[in-house]
Each structure stands twice: as structure tokens, then as C-alpha cells.
Amino acid sequence: MKKKPWIDETGACRCESCGKKVPRDALFWERGLGYCKACFREIERERKKRHSDS
């Protein structure tokens, strides 16, 4: 899947979830979208929780 970061009007990359500015090389990728480390960890926690509930 193609990585497609959210780039604001100033050209900075932003987290898809919280909107925090994050350097492109520090983004964590999920389904082609970039997230900051904290939001990505939350996504992983939710994924693990869903899988353990199944």
C-alpha cells in the first residue's frame, strides 16, 4: 500500500489521529497512513484487544 502522509499547508507531516507535527521519517505506518508513536501504540493495543476478544 502506498504511504500517504497528511501534509499541512506549511509542508509539515502530521499524525492522522492527533494532528501532531511529526518528521516524515519518524512516522509509523498503518494502512498507508502515518501516525505519531503514541497514536500508533494505541492502534496496536486496540488491534491486540480485538484479536484477543475473538
N, C-alpha and C positions, 0 to 999 in steps of 0.2 A: 504494500500500500504506500502511496506517495505521502511523504511527510509535508504537511501544510501548516506552518505556524501562523498564529494570529499576529499580524504586524500592524502596529498602530500608526497614526498619522505622522509620527516623528521617525518612523522606521525601526522602532524597538520591538522586539518579540515580547509577547505577553502570554501568561498562563491562560489556557482555555477556561479554567474553572474560576480562579480568584482574580485574574487580571493583573497579577504582579508582573513587573518587568523582569525578564529572565534572558540572559545571553543565549543565543541560539544553540551554542554548543553545550549548554547546561540543561536544556530541555529534556524531559523524559517523555517518550512517545507511547501513545496508546491509540490504536486505530487511525494513525496518520495525524493525530492532533498532539500538540505539545503542551506539557504541564510542568509546573514547578515541582520540586522534590516533595514538598509536603502534600500537595494535592495528588500526586502520583501514588504516594504511600497510601493515602485514603482510598484511592481507586483499587489498589491491590488488596487492602483489607476487606473492602466490600466484595470483591470477586471471591476471595477465600471464604468469606462468610456465606455467600450464595452457594458455593460448591459444597460446603460442609452441611448446609441445610438440606441439600438434595438427597 
